[in-house]
């Protein structure tokens, strides 16, 4: 614990506290870096334990509790950092480009995801147990940070792509879901790897992660774009039909009002003349009697 000397001024106290906060943030970041490197070496975050992480970060084995209360909180922090890394990678890849086709937009997502293997691994573990096994405030911080990164990715691609913001949001959901599933298939446990050697057809899906993700994301993006195009065509046809129907009905109404009116008026005048003639002949017969 750090104690402040009684004769220290206010500015000195605040400076020392700021330095302590920076030191704590730096050590917390060092622990995340150590956890990420171990995950890469061991083959996944499932093999991580706190003692090796603490040792690699250069801290006492009990020192990690000052920064992370559990392994789950440590890995959730690593996932939070992964979202920020993905956001930065997408922004850098998109750059100042504009008019990206759906296939090119999907390629940006697949390429940047493939460059973050530990993040892809964590995309499976976060919804399974990580965000549910920490306190509510820690879960809130993770959700706030990850949703902010997600929205920045959508905004960056919205400026660069021909796809709509709604389509991009759905494409990001597909990207994270596919990355989470394909990463686990492409990196089987030692038991499954041995089993696939014995029965190769069971391991046919354990192919290269990057190409599979890229192909499926491009197909998904094309599907979104095709569905939107078909919807626009359908609406255009509906408007044409409605326009023809409306014009036809209007023309019929005008014909009825303009053409039938004189005929009806002539018929009324003719009927009136006939009635008057019959009344006149009737009076003449009466006088003749």
PANU-482292 format. One line per 3 residues: their letters; for each residue x, y, z of N, C-alpha, C. Coordinates in nm, 3 decimals. Layout:
<rs>
A) X:Y:Z:X:Y:Z:X:Y:Z  ...
</rs>
This chain:
<rs>
XXX) 0.085:-0.120:0.000:0.000:0.000:0.000:0.088:0.124:0.000  0.048:0.229:-0.072:0.126:0.351:-0.083:0.076:0.453:0.018  0.167:0.507:0.098:0.132:0.607:0.199:0.183:0.743:0.155
XXX) 0.109:0.847:0.189:0.148:0.983:0.155:0.205:1.051:0.279  0.315:1.121:0.262:0.378:1.190:0.373:0.295:1.310:0.414  0.286:1.337:0.545:0.201:1.448:0.593:0.241:1.582:0.536
XXX) 0.371:1.604:0.509:0.415:1.734:0.461:0.405:1.751:0.310  0.346:1.654:0.241:0.329:1.664:0.097:0.219:1.762:0.064  0.240:1.845:-0.039:0.137:1.938:-0.082:0.030:1.868:-0.164
XXX) -0.081:1.941:-0.189:-0.194:1.884:-0.263:-0.153:1.842:-0.403  -0.074:1.928:-0.469:-0.031:1.897:-0.605:0.055:1.771:-0.609  0.142:1.754:-0.508:0.227:1.636:-0.503:0.144:1.509:-0.480
XXX) 0.044:1.522:-0.391:-0.043:1.407:-0.364:-0.116:1.364:-0.490  -0.174:1.460:-0.563:-0.248:1.429:-0.685:-0.156:1.372:-0.792  -0.033:1.423:-0.799:0.061:1.371:-0.897:0.098:1.227:-0.867
XXX) 0.116:1.196:-0.738:0.151:1.061:-0.701:0.034:0.965:-0.727  -0.088:1.014:-0.702:-0.206:0.931:-0.730:-0.220:0.906:-0.880  -0.196:1.009:-0.961:-0.204:0.991:-1.106:-0.100:0.892:-1.153
XXX) 0.022:0.903:-1.095:0.126:0.810:-1.132:0.087:0.668:-1.093  0.024:0.653:-0.977:-0.021:0.521:-0.932:-0.127:0.466:-1.026  -0.220:0.551:-1.072:-0.324:0.507:-1.164:-0.264:0.463:-1.297
XXX) -0.166:0.538:-1.346:-0.100:0.501:-1.471:-0.023:0.370:-1.457  0.042:0.354:-1.342:0.116:0.230:-1.318:0.021:0.111:-1.313  -0.094:0.131:-1.248:-0.191:0.021:-1.240:-0.245:-0.015:-1.378
XXX) -0.276:0.086:-1.458:-0.325:0.060:-1.594:-0.219:-0.010:-1.677  -0.094:0.030:-1.662:0.013:-0.033:-1.739:0.031:-0.178:-1.699  0.027:-0.206:-1.568:0.042:-0.345:-1.523:-0.077:-0.430:-1.566
XXX) -0.197:-0.372:-1.564:-0.314:-0.446:-1.613:-0.298:-0.480:-1.760  -0.245:-0.386:-1.837:-0.221:-0.411:-1.980:-0.112:-0.517:-1.999  -0.009:-0.514:-1.913:0.097:-0.615:-1.921:0.040:-0.755:-1.897
XXX) -0.055:-0.766:-1.806:-0.117:-0.896:-1.778:-0.198:-0.945:-1.898  -0.267:-0.854:-1.966:-0.343:-0.891:-2.087:-0.247:-0.938:-2.197  -0.138:-0.868:-2.213:-0.039:-0.906:-2.314:0.019:-1.044:-2.284
XXX) 0.048:-1.069:-2.155:0.101:-1.199:-2.116:-0.001:-1.310:-2.142  -0.128:-1.283:-2.110:-0.233:-1.383:-2.134:-0.248:-1.412:-2.283  -0.240:-1.309:-2.366:-0.253:-1.328:-2.511:-0.139:-1.411:-2.566
XXX) -0.017:-1.383:-2.523:0.098:-1.459:-2.573:0.091:-1.605:-2.530  0.046:-1.630:-2.407:0.031:-1.768:-2.361:-0.078:-1.841:-2.440  -0.187:-1.772:-2.471:-0.294:-1.835:-2.549:-0.244:-1.876:-2.686
XXX) -0.161:-1.793:-2.747:-0.105:-1.827:-2.877:-0.010:-1.946:-2.868  0.068:-1.951:-2.761:0.164:-2.060:-2.746:0.096:-2.192:-2.711  -0.008:-2.186:-2.627:-0.071:-2.308:-2.577:-0.180:-2.360:-2.670
XXX) -0.227:-2.276:-2.762:-0.329:-2.322:-2.855:-0.470:-2.282:-2.821  -0.488:-2.185:-2.733:-0.622:-2.138:-2.701:-0.632:-2.085:-2.560  -0.734:-2.002:-2.538:-0.752:-1.942:-2.406:-0.797:-2.045:-2.303
XXX) -0.847:-2.159:-2.347:-0.893:-2.261:-2.252:-0.779:-2.316:-2.167  -0.656:-2.301:-2.215:-0.541:-2.357:-2.143:-0.474:-2.257:-2.049  -0.527:-2.137:-2.043:-0.464:-2.033:-1.962:-0.499:-2.051:-1.814
XXX) -0.400:-2.034:-1.728:-0.420:-2.025:-1.584:-0.351:-1.898:-1.534  -0.389:-1.853:-1.416:-0.342:-1.724:-1.368:-0.195:-1.722:-1.331  -0.143:-1.831:-1.273:-0.005:-1.831:-1.225:0.096:-1.805:-1.337
XXX) 0.089:-1.875:-1.451:0.183:-1.846:-1.560:0.168:-1.705:-1.615  0.045:-1.655:-1.618:0.022:-1.519:-1.667:0.093:-1.419:-1.576  0.075:-1.436:-1.446:0.138:-1.345:-1.350:0.290:-1.350:-1.361
XXX) 0.343:-1.472:-1.373:0.487:-1.488:-1.383:0.542:-1.421:-1.508  0.473:-1.438:-1.621:0.522:-1.378:-1.745:0.515:-1.225:-1.740  0.417:-1.173:-1.669:0.405:-1.027:-1.658:0.503:-0.968:-1.558
XXX) 0.578:-1.054:-1.485:0.677:-1.005:-1.391:0.620:-0.962:-1.258  0.505:-1.016:-1.219:0.443:-0.982:-1.091:0.448:-1.102:-0.997  0.428:-1.074:-0.869:0.414:-1.181:-0.772:0.286:-1.258:-0.803
XXX) 0.286:-1.387:-0.776:0.173:-1.471:-0.816:0.042:-1.428:-0.752  0.047:-1.359:-0.637:-0.077:-1.310:-0.577:-0.108:-1.167:-0.621  -0.015:-1.106:-0.696:-0.035:-0.967:-0.735:-0.145:-0.946:-0.837
XXX) -0.181:-1.049:-0.910:-0.282:-1.035:-1.015:-0.419:-0.998:-0.957  -0.443:-1.034:-0.832:-0.573:-1.006:-0.770:-0.597:-0.856:-0.754  -0.493:-0.776:-0.758:-0.511:-0.631:-0.750:-0.569:-0.575:-0.880
XXX) -0.559:-0.651:-0.987:-0.601:-0.602:-1.119:-0.719:-0.680:-1.177  -0.720:-0.810:-1.152:-0.829:-0.895:-1.200:-0.866:-0.993:-1.089  -0.994:-0.999:-1.059:-1.037:-1.083:-0.947:-1.045:-1.231:-0.983
XXX) -1.045:-1.262:-1.111:-1.059:-1.402:-1.152:-1.006:-1.420:-1.293  -0.991:-1.544:-1.333:-0.949:-1.575:-1.470:-1.053:-1.525:-1.569  -1.181:-1.537:-1.535:-1.287:-1.493:-1.624:-1.280:-1.342:-1.649
XXX) -1.251:-1.266:-1.544:-1.240:-1.122:-1.561:-1.119:-1.086:-1.647  -1.011:-1.159:-1.630:-0.892:-1.137:-1.712:-0.922:-1.163:-1.860  -0.987:-1.274:-1.889:-1.016:-1.308:-2.028:-1.121:-1.214:-2.087
XXX) -1.214:-1.167:-2.005:-1.312:-1.071:-2.055:-1.243:-0.939:-2.090  -1.145:-0.901:-2.010:-1.066:-0.783:-2.044:-0.989:-0.802:-2.173  -0.942:-0.923:-2.197:-0.872:-0.953:-2.322:-0.968:-0.945:-2.441
XXX) -1.091:-0.991:-2.422:-1.191:-0.981:-2.529:-1.228:-0.836:-2.555  -1.238:-0.757:-2.450:-1.267:-0.614:-2.465:-1.157:-0.545:-2.546  -1.034:-0.578:-2.514:-0.922:-0.523:-2.591:-0.927:-0.572:-2.735
XXX) -0.971:-0.696:-2.757:-0.983:-0.749:-2.893:-1.081:-0.670:-2.978  -1.194:-0.627:-2.919:-1.290:-0.546:-2.993:-1.227:-0.414:-3.038  -1.150:-0.353:-2.950:-1.084:-0.227:-2.985:-0.978:-0.250:-3.092
XXX) -0.908:-0.362:-3.084:-0.807:-0.393:-3.187:-0.874:-0.417:-3.322  -0.987:-0.486:-3.322:-1.058:-0.510:-3.448:-1.108:-0.380:-3.508  -1.163:-0.293:-3.423:-1.208:-0.161:-3.471:-1.095:-0.086:-3.538
XXX) -0.978:-0.081:-3.473:-0.864:-0.010:-3.530:-0.817:-0.075:-3.660  -0.820:-0.208:-3.665:-0.776:-0.278:-3.786:-0.870:-0.252:-3.903  -1.001:-0.251:-3.878:-1.098:-0.223:-3.985:-1.082:-0.081:-4.036
XXX) -1.064:0.015:-3.945:-1.046:0.153:-3.988:-0.920:0.168:-4.072  -0.814:0.101:-4.031:-0.689:0.109:-4.107:-0.703:0.043:-4.243  -0.772:-0.070:-4.250:-0.790:-0.142:-4.376:-0.881:-0.067:-4.472
XXX) -0.988:-0.008:-4.419:-1.080:0.069:-4.504:-1.015:0.199:-4.550  -0.944:0.264:-4.458:-0.874:0.387:-4.493:-0.967:0.491:-4.554  -0.923:0.549:-4.665:-1.001:0.651:-4.737:-1.075:0.591:-4.857
XXX) -1.085:0.460:-4.861:-1.150:0.396:-4.975:-1.301:0.423:-4.974  -1.359:0.427:-5.092:-1.503:0.444:-5.107:-1.554:0.349:-5.214  -1.684:0.326:-5.213:-1.746:0.243:-5.316:-1.711:0.096:-5.308
XXX) -1.677:0.046:-5.188:-1.644:-0.096:-5.175:-1.767:-0.181:-5.206  -1.748:-0.281:-5.289:-1.856:-0.374:-5.320:-1.884:-0.463:-5.198  -1.996:-0.536:-5.198:-2.021:-0.630:-5.086:-1.908:-0.729:-5.066
XXX) -1.851:-0.781:-5.176:-1.740:-0.877:-5.163:-1.618:-0.811:-5.102  -1.588:-0.689:-5.143:-1.472:-0.618:-5.087:-1.494:-0.582:-4.941  -1.617:-0.549:-4.907:-1.648:-0.519:-4.767:-1.630:-0.643:-4.681
XXX) -1.678:-0.756:-4.730:-1.660:-0.882:-4.656:-1.513:-0.916:-4.641  -1.433:-0.887:-4.744:-1.290:-0.916:-4.738:-1.221:-0.834:-4.629  -1.266:-0.710:-4.610:-1.210:-0.628:-4.502:-1.235:-0.693:-4.367
XXX) -1.356:-0.743:-4.346:-1.389:-0.805:-4.218:-1.314:-0.936:-4.197  -1.310:-1.020:-4.300:-1.244:-1.150:-4.284:-1.094:-1.134:-4.265  -1.033:-1.042:-4.337:-0.888:-1.021:-4.325:-0.851:-0.970:-4.187
XXX) -0.926:-0.874:-4.136:-0.894:-0.818:-4.005:-0.922:-0.917:-3.893  -1.027:-0.995:-3.906:-1.055:-1.097:-3.804:-0.945:-1.204:-3.801  -0.902:-1.246:-3.918:-0.798:-1.350:-3.924:-0.667:-1.302:-3.863
XXX) -0.646:-1.171:-3.857:-0.523:-1.118:-3.798:-0.530:-1.113:-3.646  -0.645:-1.148:-3.588:-0.665:-1.144:-3.442:-0.709:-1.282:-3.393  -0.620:-1.379:-3.391:-0.660:-1.517:-3.358:-0.715:-1.535:-3.217
XXX) -0.654:-1.469:-3.118:-0.702:-1.485:-2.981:-0.842:-1.424:-2.966  -0.867:-1.312:-3.033:-1.000:-1.251:-3.030:-1.104:-1.345:-3.090  -1.070:-1.409:-3.203:-1.163:-1.505:-3.264:-1.192:-1.621:-3.168
XXX) -1.091:-1.667:-3.097:-1.110:-1.773:-2.998:-1.203:-1.725:-2.887  -1.182:-1.602:-2.840:-1.262:-1.549:-2.730:-1.408:-1.526:-2.770  -1.436:-1.505:-2.898:-1.574:-1.484:-2.942:-1.662:-1.603:-2.909
XXX) -1.602:-1.721:-2.894:-1.678:-1.838:-2.851:-1.701:-1.837:-2.701  -1.599:-1.802:-2.624:-1.604:-1.815:-2.479:-1.681:-1.702:-2.411  -1.685:-1.585:-2.472:-1.753:-1.472:-2.407:-1.900:-1.501:-2.383
XXX) -1.980:-1.537:-2.484:-2.122:-1.562:-2.457:-2.147:-1.692:-2.379  -2.053:-1.786:-2.387:-2.075:-1.914:-2.317:-2.067:-1.898:-2.165  -1.965:-1.823:-2.117:-1.953:-1.813:-1.972:-1.881:-1.689:-1.922
XXX) -1.795:-1.627:-2.001:-1.712:-1.520:-1.948:-1.794:-1.402:-1.897  -1.885:-1.350:-1.980:-1.960:-1.232:-1.939:-2.067:-1.264:-1.836  -2.096:-1.392:-1.818:-2.194:-1.430:-1.716:-2.133:-1.466:-1.584
XXX) -2.000:-1.486:-1.580:-1.933:-1.528:-1.457:-1.858:-1.414:-1.389  -1.886:-1.291:-1.427:-1.827:-1.175:-1.360:-1.939:-1.091:-1.299  -1.899:-0.992:-1.219:-1.999:-0.905:-1.158:-2.073:-0.822:-1.261
XXX) -2.189:-0.771:-1.222:-2.274:-0.700:-1.318:-2.208:-0.573:-1.369  -2.132:-0.504:-1.284:-2.067:-0.381:-1.329:-1.955:-0.411:-1.429  -1.883:-0.521:-1.405:-1.779:-0.559:-1.503:-1.842:-0.600:-1.635
XXX) -1.953:-0.672:-1.628:-2.024:-0.709:-1.751:-2.076:-0.585:-1.822  -2.122:-0.487:-1.745:-2.171:-0.362:-1.806:-2.059:-0.290:-1.880  -1.941:-0.284:-1.820:-1.829:-0.217:-1.885:-1.790:-0.288:-2.014
XXX) -1.793:-0.420:-2.012:-1.760:-0.494:-2.134:-1.863:-0.466:-2.244  -1.991:-0.473:-2.209:-2.096:-0.449:-2.309:-2.085:-0.307:-2.365  -2.063:-0.210:-2.279:-2.052:-0.071:-2.325:-1.936:-0.054:-2.422
XXX) -1.822:-0.110:-2.387:-1.703:-0.096:-2.471:-1.717:-0.172:-2.603  -1.768:-0.295:-2.598:-1.779:-0.376:-2.720:-1.883:-0.319:-2.816  -1.996:-0.269:-2.763:-2.097:-0.210:-2.850:-2.047:-0.080:-2.912
XXX) -1.968:-0.004:-2.837:-1.911:0.119:-2.894:-1.816:0.086:-3.009  -1.731:-0.016:-2.990:-1.640:-0.058:-3.097:-1.719:-0.109:-3.218  -1.823:-0.187:-3.193:-1.909:-0.239:-3.301:-1.967:-0.125:-3.383
XXX) -2.021:-0.023:-3.316:-2.084:0.088:-3.387:-1.981:0.167:-3.467  -1.860:0.179:-3.416:-1.754:0.250:-3.490:-1.715:0.172:-3.615  -1.715:0.039:-3.606:-1.684:-0.043:-3.724:-1.791:-0.023:-3.831
XXX) -1.918:-0.025:-3.790:-2.028:-0.003:-3.885:-2.016:0.135:-3.949  -1.986:0.236:-3.868:-1.975:0.372:-3.921:-1.860:0.383:-4.021  -1.747:0.320:-3.991:-1.632:0.325:-4.081:-1.663:0.257:-4.214
XXX) -1.730:0.142:-4.208:-1.765:0.071:-4.332:-1.878:0.140:-4.406  -1.965:0.207:-4.335:-2.075:0.279:-4.399:-2.020:0.390:-4.489  -1.909:0.450:-4.447:-1.846:0.554:-4.529:-1.772:0.494:-4.649
XXX) -1.726:0.370:-4.636:-1.642:0.312:-4.740:-1.717:0.219:-4.835  -1.831:0.166:-4.793:-1.898:0.059:-4.867:-2.025:0.106:-4.934  -2.068:0.029:-5.034:-2.197:0.054:-5.098:-2.312:-0.010:-5.023
XXX) -2.281:-0.091:-4.922:-2.384:-0.156:-4.843:-2.445:-0.056:-4.743  -2.568:-0.079:-4.704:-2.635:0.010:-4.609:-2.589:-0.021:-4.467  -2.618:0.071:-4.376:-2.580:0.051:-4.236:-2.651:-0.072:-4.178
XXX) -2.777:-0.092:-4.217:-2.849:-0.211:-4.170:-2.786:-0.340:-4.219  -2.746:-0.342:-4.345:-2.680:-0.461:-4.400:-2.546:-0.485:-4.332  -2.472:-0.378:-4.304:-2.342:-0.391:-4.239:-2.357:-0.444:-4.097
XXX) -2.461:-0.401:-4.028:-2.485:-0.451:-3.892:-2.509:-0.602:-3.894  -2.590:-0.646:-3.988:-2.616:-0.790:-4.000:-2.490:-0.866:-4.043  -2.410:-0.804:-4.129:-2.287:-0.870:-4.175:-2.187:-0.885:-4.060
XXX) -2.181:-0.787:-3.970:-2.093:-0.798:-3.854:-2.138:-0.911:-3.761  -2.268:-0.925:-3.744:-2.320:-1.035:-3.663:-2.281:-1.169:-3.723  -2.294:-1.180:-3.855:-2.254:-1.304:-3.923:-2.104:-1.327:-3.910
XXX) -2.025:-1.219:-3.919:-1.880:-1.232:-3.912:-1.835:-1.285:-3.777  -1.888:-1.231:-3.669:-1.847:-1.276:-3.536:-1.894:-1.419:-3.509  -2.015:-1.453:-3.556:-2.066:-1.589:-3.535:-1.983:-1.691:-3.614
XXX) -1.955:-1.661:-3.740:-1.876:-1.752:-3.822:-1.733:-1.765:-3.770  -1.675:-1.653:-3.729:-1.537:-1.657:-3.678:-1.529:-1.742:-3.552  -1.628:-1.726:-3.463:-1.628:-1.805:-3.339:-1.636:-1.955:-3.368
XXX) -1.722:-1.993:-3.461:-1.741:-2.136:-3.490:-1.624:-2.193:-3.569  -1.586:-2.125:-3.676:-1.480:-2.177:-3.761:-1.346:-2.185:-3.688  -1.321:-2.091:-3.596:-1.193:-2.094:-3.525:-1.181:-2.221:-3.441
XXX) -1.288:-2.259:-3.374:-1.283:-2.379:-3.291:-1.267:-2.504:-3.378  -1.333:-2.507:-3.493:-1.318:-2.622:-3.583:-1.178:-2.632:-3.641  -1.120:-2.516:-3.671:-0.987:-2.516:-3.733:-0.875:-2.539:-3.632
XXX) -0.908:-2.535:-3.503:-0.807:-2.555:-3.398:-0.859:-2.658:-3.298  -0.868:-2.785:-3.338:-0.922:-2.888:-3.251:-0.828:-2.917:-3.133  -0.884:-2.974:-3.029:-0.803:-3.016:-2.915:-0.714:-3.133:-2.957
XXX) -0.610:-3.165:-2.880:-0.524:-3.280:-2.915:-0.602:-3.410:-2.931  -0.705:-3.429:-2.851:-0.786:-3.551:-2.864:-0.856:-3.557:-2.999  -0.919:-3.444:-3.037:-0.989:-3.441:-3.165:-0.891:-3.449:-3.282
XXX) -0.776:-3.387:-3.268:-0.676:-3.394:-3.375:-0.633:-3.538:-3.400  -0.613:-3.614:-3.291:-0.576:-3.755:-3.305:-0.690:-3.835:-3.367  -0.812:-3.800:-3.329:-0.928:-3.870:-3.386:-0.941:-3.842:-3.535
XXX) -0.916:-3.719:-3.578:-0.927:-3.685:-3.719:-0.819:-3.755:-3.802  -0.706:-3.782:-3.740:-0.603:-3.859:-3.811:-0.648:-4.002:-3.835  -0.723:-4.057:-3.740:-0.774:-4.193:-3.755:-0.892:-4.199:-3.852
XXX) -0.979:-4.099:-3.848:-1.096:-4.094:-3.937:-1.094:-3.958:-4.008  -1.024:-3.948:-4.120:-1.006:-3.818:-4.186:-1.135:-3.749:-4.225  -1.238:-3.826:-4.264:-1.360:-3.761:-4.311:-1.430:-3.683:-4.200
XXX) -1.404:-3.719:-4.072:-1.463:-3.644:-3.962:-1.397:-3.508:-3.945  -1.277:-3.496:-3.994:-1.207:-3.369:-3.983:-1.207:-3.288:-4.110  -1.298:-3.319:-4.202:-1.297:-3.248:-4.331:-1.331:-3.101:-4.315
XXX) -1.405:-3.067:-4.205:-1.438:-2.926:-4.185:-1.327:-2.849:-4.116  -1.228:-2.920:-4.062:-1.117:-2.853:-3.994:-1.015:-2.805:-4.096  -1.059:-2.711:-4.180:-0.975:-2.659:-4.286:-0.916:-2.526:-4.244
XXX) -0.856:-2.457:-4.338:-0.797:-2.327:-4.309:-0.905:-2.229:-4.264  -0.878:-2.161:-4.157:-0.975:-2.069:-4.098:-1.001:-1.950:-4.191  -0.895:-1.882:-4.236:-0.911:-1.761:-4.315:-0.990:-1.778:-4.443
XXX) -0.954:-1.874:-4.530:-1.028:-1.891:-4.655:-1.176:-1.925:-4.635  -1.206:-2.008:-4.536:-1.346:-2.045:-4.512:-1.426:-1.923:-4.466  -1.368:-1.846:-4.373:-1.436:-1.727:-4.325:-1.458:-1.628:-4.437
XXX) -1.358:-1.608:-4.521:-1.368:-1.512:-4.631:-1.476:-1.554:-4.730  -1.478:-1.683:-4.766:-1.576:-1.731:-4.864:-1.719:-1.717:-4.812  -1.741:-1.755:-4.687:-1.876:-1.750:-4.633:-1.923:-1.607:-4.612
XXX) -1.833:-1.518:-4.571:-1.872:-1.379:-4.552:-1.904:-1.312:-4.686  -1.829:-1.344:-4.789:-1.858:-1.287:-4.921:-1.994:-1.336:-4.973  -2.023:-1.464:-4.950:-2.154:-1.516:-4.991:-2.266:-1.450:-4.913
XXX) -2.244:-1.428:-4.785:-2.345:-1.362:-4.701:-2.368:-1.218:-4.747  -2.259:-1.146:-4.772:-2.272:-1.007:-4.818:-2.343:-1.000:-4.953  -2.311:-1.092:-5.042:-2.379:-1.096:-5.173:-2.527:-1.125:-5.155
XXX) -2.560:-1.212:-5.061:-2.699:-1.242:-5.034:-2.776:-1.121:-4.985  -2.716:-1.044:-4.894:-2.780:-0.922:-4.846:-2.803:-0.824:-4.960  -2.701:-0.804:-5.043:-2.712:-0.711:-5.155:-2.816:-0.759:-5.257
XXX) -2.817:-0.891:-5.286:-2.914:-0.945:-5.380:-3.056:-0.933:-5.331  -3.076:-0.958:-5.201:-3.210:-0.946:-5.144:-3.260:-0.803:-5.151  -3.169:-0.707:-5.126:-3.208:-0.567:-5.134:-3.244:-0.528:-5.277
XXX) -3.167:-0.579:-5.374:-3.195:-0.549:-5.515:-3.329:-0.608:-5.558  -3.356:-0.731:-5.515:-3.485:-0.793:-5.549:-3.601:-0.717:-5.486  -3.580:-0.670:-5.365:-3.686:-0.594:-5.299:-3.714:-0.463:-5.371
XXX) -3.606:-0.397:-5.416:-3.626:-0.273:-5.491:-3.699:-0.299:-5.622  -3.663:-0.409:-5.691:-3.730:-0.444:-5.817:-3.877:-0.475:-5.794  -3.906:-0.548:-5.687:-4.044:-0.582:-5.656:-4.126:-0.457:-5.627
XXX) -4.067:-0.365:-5.552:-4.139:-0.242:-5.521:-4.162:-0.159:-5.647  -4.063:-0.159:-5.737:-4.079:-0.085:-5.862:-4.192:-0.143:-5.946  -4.199:-0.277:-5.953:-4.307:-0.340:-6.029:-4.442:-0.311:-5.966
XXX) -4.447:-0.313:-5.832:-4.573:-0.283:-5.764:-4.619:-0.140:-5.794  -4.523:-0.048:-5.796:-4.557:0.091:-5.825:-4.608:0.106:-5.968  -4.546:0.032:-6.062:-4.592:0.038:-6.201:-4.734:-0.014:-6.213
XXX) -4.761:-0.127:-6.149:-4.896:-0.185:-6.155:-4.997:-0.090:-6.094  -4.958:-0.033:-5.979:-5.048:0.060:-5.911:-5.075:0.182:-5.998  -4.967:0.230:-6.065:-4.982:0.347:-6.150:-5.075:0.318:-6.267
XXX) -5.057:0.199:-6.332:-5.144:0.164:-6.445:-5.288:0.148:-6.399  -5.307:0.086:-6.284:-5.443:0.064:-6.232:-5.509:0.196:-6.199  -5.432:0.284:-6.135:-5.487:0.413:-6.096:-5.522:0.497:-6.217
XXX) -5.430:0.496:-6.318:-5.456:0.572:-6.440:-5.578:0.518:-6.514  -5.592:0.386:-6.519:-5.707:0.325:-6.586:-5.837:0.361:-6.519  -5.837:0.356:-6.386:-5.959:0.389:-6.313:-5.995:0.536:-6.331
XXX) -5.892:0.621:-6.331:-5.916:0.764:-6.349:-5.973:0.792:-6.488  -5.918:0.725:-6.591:-5.967:0.745:-6.727:-6.112:0.700:-6.740  -6.145:0.588:-6.680:-6.283:0.539:-6.686:-6.377:0.637:-6.619
XXX) -6.332:0.693:-6.508:-6.417:0.788:-6.437:-6.439:0.913:-6.522  -6.331:0.958:-6.587:-6.347:1.077:-6.673:-6.438:1.048:-6.791  -6.425:0.930:-6.850:-6.514:0.894:-6.961:-6.659:0.890:-6.916
XXX) -6.679:0.834:-6.798:-6.816:0.824:-6.748:-6.875:0.961:-6.724  -6.791:1.047:-6.664:-6.841:1.181:-6.633:-6.859:1.266:-6.758  -6.768:1.253:-6.854:-6.774:1.339:-6.973:-6.857:1.283:-7.086
XXX) -6.863:1.150:-7.102:-6.931:1.092:-7.217:-7.074:1.054:-7.188  -7.102:0.998:-7.074:-7.236:0.950:-7.044:-7.329:1.064:-7.006  -7.273:1.174:-6.956:-7.358:1.284:-6.910:-7.447:1.340:-7.019
XXX) -7.391:1.379:-7.136:-7.477:1.433:-7.244:-7.583:1.335:-7.289  -7.545:1.206:-7.294:-7.644:1.106:-7.337:-7.760:1.103:-7.240  -7.723:1.104:-7.108:-7.829:1.102:-7.009:-7.915:1.228:-7.018
XXX) -7.849:1.343:-7.043:-7.926:1.468:-7.052:-8.019:1.466:-7.173  -7.968:1.409:-7.290:-8.055:1.401:-7.408:-8.173:1.311:-7.381  -8.145:1.199:-7.311:-8.255:1.107:-7.280:-8.358:1.175:-7.191
XXX) -8.312:1.255:-7.097:-8.406:1.324:-7.007:-8.491:1.423:-7.085  -8.425:1.499:-7.177:-8.502:1.596:-7.257:-8.601:1.524:-7.347  -8.559:1.408:-7.408:-8.648:1.334:-7.497:-8.768:1.281:-7.421
XXX) -8.743:1.227:-7.300:-8.854:1.176:-7.220:-8.949:1.288:-7.181  -8.895:1.405:-7.152:-8.981:1.518:-7.115:-9.066:1.561:-7.232  -9.006:1.563:-7.355:-9.082:1.603:-7.475:-9.196:1.506:-7.502
XXX) -9.165:1.375:-7.487:-9.268:1.275:-7.510:-9.383:1.290:-7.412  -9.351:1.315:-7.290:-9.455:1.331:-7.188:-9.540:1.453:-7.219  -9.473:1.564:-7.261:-9.549:1.686:-7.294:-9.639:1.662:-7.416
XXX) -9.589:1.585:-7.515:-9.670:1.559:-7.634:-9.792:1.476:-7.601  -9.774:1.377:-7.513:-9.889:1.294:-7.477:-9.993:1.377:-7.402  -9.946:1.466:-7.315:-10.042:1.548:-7.241:-10.118:1.641:-7.338
XXX) -10.045:1.697:-7.441:-10.113:1.787:-7.536:-10.219:1.713:-7.618  -10.191:1.591:-7.665:-10.287:1.516:-7.743:-10.408:1.477:-7.660  -10.379:1.451:-7.533:-10.493:1.416:-7.446:-10.588:1.533:-7.430
XXX) -10.539:1.655:-7.414:-10.626:1.772:-7.398:-10.704:1.799:-7.527  -10.637:1.776:-7.645:-10.708:1.800:-7.772:-10.825:1.705:-7.787  -10.813:1.581:-7.749:-10.923:1.485:-7.759:-11.039:1.524:-7.670
XXX) -11.001:1.576:-7.555:-11.108:1.619:-7.463:-11.188:1.733:-7.519  -11.126:1.829:-7.582:-11.196:1.943:-7.639:-11.282:1.897:-7.758  -11.232:1.796:-7.833:-11.310:1.748:-7.948:-11.436:1.681:-7.900
X) -11.438:1.621:-7.787:-11.560:1.559:-7.738:-11.660:1.668:-7.698
</rs>
